[in-house]
Amino acid sequence: MTGLQQIEGPLSEAAVFLVLTIKDDDGAWDRVRTTVAGSDDLLKNVLSRDLDRSASLTVGIGASAWDRLVRRPAPKELHPFRELRGTARTAVSTPGDLIFHVRASRRDLCYELTRQIMLALGDDVTVEDDTIGFRYFDGRDLLGFVDGTANPIDEQLAPAAVVGEEDPDHAGGSYLVVQKYLHELTRWDGLGTAAQEQVIGRTKAENIELPDADHGQKSHKTLNTITVDGVEYDILRDNMPFGSAVEGDSGTYFIGYSRRLWVTERMLERMFLGDPPGMYDRILDVSRPVTGTTFFVPASPYLLAIDDGPSDASSSASGDLSTVIAETAEVAAAASAAPGPDRSIPDVLGDS
Ligand code: HEM
């Protein structure tokens, strides 16, 4: 789980989701760019103080910030989070130029890495959201269900979550959508276990998948199963519970990494607008999103080179993009040759 821009890995005990916007001042953008390009040093600072070296950092760049921060062509599908107005709830779209997704085996490591990130960024950024996640029993959300079961693993992971040859400049990266949901737990508890299981599409105690409904109301699991021309498209989630035990103050931080942004967007449409239209995801009766933001998480060589100058500059640094892409492809090829699921960068060139 150790590393920069490693989206895969087992669920961690603790996480921080830090969403920031950058002050509207060119100096601030320059300084932030330099800090982001030094993300590996920030991570190393903390890892070197932990013998288990069990922390990871994923940095995402918001659609609204890409051009000014990166100064190179954006990933093909990247655009701001689109608000969705459903019958029950609105999927709100909220600001975010950067996200730092910190995961670690211990809460103190998350705290320290976040502290060092904020020290480095100083007054150049505004905190839009800072959510501290925790693991809840056997990977359950606060609704009491095991969350993350259907995630792609091993050789399924890269084809689902990592951009490949369809966008060579951004191979090795991933689209990231986050939403912070607040739960009404008293209302949820009032439903009773059998009704809750119908909402989710799995049994509560044993996490057994229930059959899809043939018609009418679909479960959360069924609405989030995206099949086009017989092919099922997955995303990688690393949701975390957060908050205090005070009613209305806790919930689920949804975080979804995908190779194709449209897949996550299709899921959101099915949840909020319903399928058939109007038959929205009943999880929304007790879950209200208060944020919604889209980012792109570049492969780590790309991220570390974003301070090297704009792609159209005549300086000697202007050729760096191709160097970075070649480097990314090289690392990815080497990683894909490594056995087992522990490789640090998955096979970005695999067929989907
Ligand atoms: C209130 C927030 C949410 C909660 C509490 C929640 C909880 C769950 C649970 C308990 C499962 C079943 C176990 C599993 O496979 O992980 C599940 C499945 C899933 N959820 Fe969510 N989820 C939330 C929001 C979302 C959102 C916003 C998306 C997508 C945009 C999403 C996508 C999925 C997918 C893809 C699956 C797997 C479906 C399958 O079985 O193929 N979830 N979720």
Boltz pocket constraint, residues with backbone or C-beta under 6 A from the ligand:
constraints:
  - pocket:
      binder: B
      contacts: [[A, 141], [A, 143], [A, 145], [A, 146], [A, 147], [A, 148], [A, 149], [A, 150], [A, 151], [A, 179], [A, 181], [A, 200], [A, 202], [A, 220], [A, 221], [A, 222], [A, 224], [A, 225], [A, 235], [A, 237], [A, 252], [A, 254], [A, 256], [A, 264], [A, 267], [A, 268], [A, 271], [A, 283], [A, 287]]
      max_distance: 6.0
